[in-house]
């Protein structure tokens, strides 16, 4: 007999929100780095730094979205929308806010039932 470890839904909801915000911030940093690279100083240091940070946070967002979708039992369409939100700049903020408002990441309710 195997025991499955259960992720605390309250902590997962907080982590999802944190990663969604961080991913959006890294997008902002990358966009600012691109402005500096192509319009201001023609140096790619900002793109190199924020590109790596954004890449890591993009992967983290995809992983935590899949984990959150599984834990909170999202429908396939919601999961796909959450994943697609990682592509346009700052859309993870919109998706996280929408999911929270619709009760899709209500950790307390998931913890109780």
NORJO-V736755 format. One record per backbone hydrogen bond with DSSP energy under -0.5 kcal/mol. CO is the residue of the C=O (numbers start at 0). NH is the residue of the N-H. Records with the same first field share a line. If there is no record, write none. Layout:
BEGIN
CO=NH + NH
END
This chain:
BEGIN
2=4
6=8
7=11
8=12
9=13
10=14
11=15
12=16
13=17
14=18
15=19
16=20
17=21
18=22
19=23
20=24
21=25
22=26
23=27
24=28
25=29
26=30
27=31
28=32
29=33
30=34
31=35
32=36
33=37
34=38 + 39
35=39 + 40 + 41
43=47
44=48
45=49
46=50
47=51
48=52
49=53
50=54
51=55
52=56
53=57
54=58
55=59
56=60
57=61
58=62
59=63
60=64
61=65
62=66
63=67
64=68
65=69
66=70
67=71
68=73
74=78
75=79
76=80
77=81
78=82
79=83
80=84
82=85
83=86 + 87
87=90
89=92 + 93
90=94
91=95
92=96
93=97
94=98
95=99
96=100
97=101
98=103 + 104
99=102
102=105
104=106
105=109
106=110
107=111
108=112
END
